[in-house]
């Protein structure tokens, strides 16, 4: 027996004042007359929402019309609501597999002539796929249509979704020049609280938000929007938050912390984190990823105080993958055309032809057009020798990463990097002045660093054999007149204890 489930919301006819609906009936196709339809059971009221089943066993396959009407307490019938439907008798056996799917945009090219979609045949299919827009498609509204064919060579009905196509300008995106936020009530464009940042086409900005005086405890909404150089405002991003006034007395101790991944198992059922109870806790801990599948996951975290109150849940997304390239300890700033080392550690397996490539972002941290600064052909952890070409501008805001070619890994963790005019040494170094005759003139040594050349100049004389001077930076040392040893003995320099 086939049944149609119907959910309708009905309102009574106004006859001076609203009356209760006291009777409802439906019929299929032909009207049998008022009161002669199939009665629907419900509780009298105004309005009425009711779910009911329609018996279709006596109706043939094909299109039909379901009609519904109601009568109020004054014996007045309302207008008839009509809904078309299609009845099809499904086979009692299991459904045939879906074996083909295709889509087309705007114009139907005929069954089998659409763009095919790759998927695994099954009686029930859920499939994600990308649709490249045809060359020359005009800006404006269009219609995407999708249909499927089963193993019996029967095509399904066509599903249609409208979409809007807009050609973005080919030049670079305009800079974001203003950002503002407001809480709960929108004061109008330009009237929010401004956020200070450096104008750019892509902005990532952290800022603190002082809550307004007198704000009530409870849920509120933080809204943020930005304006570009063309004076166009973005859509508003909204985040809810909860404000609670803490007692003036000392805060209660945090006594429990737990985390969970993807699915919340309920308060107290997450993976516990061991820590020392306190009112302010900073804790590093290791998360067991278990047998998580490759892909994007979300880590959730919460804590409970001594009063058995749980905090709101914090969360961070992360990606699980077999191959990861991680940069070790490197200088945070360096100069052009001078080598420095980039140690890397790895997870996963890499092919014999794999090449690790060190890349430098642009000054905004984007890797859209990175600069290659070093390579290493290897399947295991090692050290790349990097060198930044003199075509790169000095400044901060750069990011550095190492990618691999086989397998291709480009989402490696990055490190901030600054380019300066003079290279710092990787560590403090000691200059030992040695005179075998042990015959210095009287005096002490001082040093002066030239900011342009990076040279260290010794300006006074030195006495005593083996005198040491600890200094920072520089490519060479100049000994001024008078800084010498009797008998023309040449000073010797010794450098040691540095990693690079």
Beta strands, then each sheet from edge to edge (+ up, - down):
strand 1: 3-10
strand 2: 21-28
strand 3: 38-39
strand 4: 48-55
strand 5: 62-72
strand 6: 81-87
strand 7: 98-105
strand 8: 115-116
strand 9: 140-150
strand 10: 159-165
strand 11: 176-183
strand 12: 193-194
strand 13: 218-228
strand 14: 237-243
strand 15: 254-261
strand 16: 271-272
strand 17: 295-305
strand 18: 314-320
strand 19: 324-327
strand 20: 333-334
strand 21: 340-347
strand 22: 355-360
strand 23: 371-377
strand 24: 382-386
strand 25: 395-405
strand 26: 408-409
strand 27: 415-419
strand 28: 429-432
strand 29: 447-449
strand 30: 456-458
strand 31: 468-471
strand 32: 477-479
sheet 1: 1+ 4-
sheet 2: 3+ 2- 5+ 6-
sheet 3: 8+ 7- 9+ 10-
sheet 4: 12+ 11- 13+ 14-
sheet 5: 16+ 15- 17+ 18-
sheet 6: 19+ 21- 24+
sheet 7: 20+ 27+ 25- 22+ 23-
sheet 8: 20+ 27+ 25- 26+
sheet 9: 28+ 31-
sheet 10: 29+ 30- 32-
end
